Amino acid sequence: MTTTARRLALLACAVPALVFAAPAAAAADSAFLQQDTSATRKGATMTFVRAVAADDGSVSYIRVTYTAGPKGAAVTSTASAAR
């Protein structure tokens, strides 16, 4: 086999592997962040959401809501994590 043919054969094998591996590499250590706020004459609220999928396989989610109104203020949160 000539050198050019070997290079073409290697390239033909490498390209599909890179095409399928690139999305997985890009997805490693991903995060999602969101913030919502609203205010009316009855009160105000602010919500934060954070979700993370780390490259070690761990996943975490947290949602925190701050609320204030005429009857007082409150904080509620939900959290979850998995390895």
Buried (B, 14 or more C-beta within 10 A) or exposed (E): EEEEEEEEEEEEEEEEEEEEEEEEEEEEEEEEEEEEEEEEEEBBBBBBBBBBBEEEEEEBBBBBBBBBEEEEEEEEEEEEEEE
